[in-house]
Amino acid sequence: NQTQVIVCHGKGCLANNSPDVASALEKAIEGAGLDANVKPLVKATGCHGCCSRGPLVIIEPGGIFYQKVSPKDAEDIVNQTLVNGEKVERLLYKDPDTDEILPTVDDIPYYNMQERVVLRDIGYVDPTDINDTLARGGYKSLAKALFTMTPEEVVQEVEKSGLRGRGGAGFPTGRKWRGALAAKEKKGGPVYVVVNGDEGDPGAFMDGNIMEGDPHLLLEGFIIGAYALGAEQGYMYVRAEYPLAIKHLSLAMEQARELGLLGENILGSGFNFDVQINRGAGAFVCGESTALFTSIEGRAGEPRPKYVRSVEEGLWGRPTVLNNVETWANVPRVIEKGGDWFAGVGVPHSTGTKVFSLVGKVNNVGLVEVPMGVPLKKIVEEIGGGVPGGKKFKAVQTGGPSGGCLPYDMKDTPVDFDSLIKAGSMMGSGGMIVMDDRDCMVDVARYFLRFLEEESCGKCIPCRLGVTRMREMLDDFSQGKGSAQDLEDLKSLAKAIQDGSLCALGGSAPNPVLTTMQYFGQEYLEHIENQK
Ligand code: FMN
């Protein structure tokens, strides 16, 4: 029952000096002369989500929410709140529309409109201390799987949950696992499991925050998956630009090994499994499954044609299951609460929740987790608090660089795998970029094309030359050059790139151009006509 003073150490708060806030709070607590038995604990946690309001301090129990805290606020927090039980009013959250003070996490729409399944413990658990994870029920699902379920029953539970991959393509996880088991049965020998923690989409930071803020959740899901698949060796492919994620994951693995949760004879069950971290060097294409495998194997990370699926021939030519960070992190919840429970959250073909990183022209920038199928406007306008200045959003880009831009008129679109594809965009890994009337949609498309042009590995011609040519055409439009016929040519070039590219980097590269042409075609014409 010790009072905890939680100081968010997610990326946004770290950038705003949250470690200095934590040190100042510790010093003020020391100075307050509190009885050693009731001394509050200052705890550095992963991302609390509401990044634009950081540095955040939350007092538990009770959930008092202090925002934009600076080191000089520490004495007031300690004297007024911890010693006298009163709130420091100037640090409380005010509703931007009504100015009403919303003093606790549960009062704030940004939090109470979310459904936190994967992010449940992030922002509360100390990611560097396995005992804190254990105190919050961590590794219970692993014990349940190892001692009350056969590997086959674990696979069946995941199949029942309807869980689909969170890394982009939305492939059913249970079906992928089943495919690898069938290949293993046919071939004999080892099967490998791999975490995709490459997270290269501009504007996306969901997976990084899971790895930094709750590394044991990912590790637990990974071990359960390895048990289901009979894998003895796993790899976590994490981009090198995420040093904190790598540090916390390494520490989590070390602590789990010490407690017998990882390595030989896990918890005395007879099951052996170990994990190694591989750092990606920041090439976006290395998030693609076959490029990722060749990168782990020590060769240049380039995709190969997928005549043979990775579940049959993946890493080292062996049956391999590659899943995204958030996919693995859902597995402990599926085992804890059951596949039927999971399938009841969200909508029938997109079950469970999805974490989004909500960025751009939106008041509450940060991480958001909602059930699949909620309308786009709920995420952007209600949870995100809408566009600054009370304006309407112009477009929301979902699906990363290969996704699409949905206009305001499509604000009621349910955010699930199939509805987004029907609308011409895609779920992708969960990046969500909000734009307002100052954003030029031709420039937005150019930005993503330039990103993909730089990140193309160059192995296939449609992607290497085609994406460059598309970008050149957009450069021309933005300078008032080009004609309506060029717009038609752009569409047929897009189709050729989609059909002819070796991997989905090229295959989906035209998406931002095609959706902006579909929904904002007039803007393209205005560029050509106005500037001539
Ligand atoms: N999946 C990820 O999980 N993280 C990534 O960073 C990532 N980057 C990708 C980059 C490219 C160019 C492409 C084509 C795909 C990328 N993917 C990424 C998707 C993966 O290839 C793969 O579908 C995914 O890791 C499978 O896991 P899931 O079924 O759990 O989603």
Residues whose N, C-alpha, C, O or C-beta is under 5 A from the ligand:
A	BS01	FMN	G165 R166 G167 G168 A169 F171 N196 D198 E199 G200 F284 V285 G287 E288 S289 L322 N323 N324 V325 T327 A504 L505
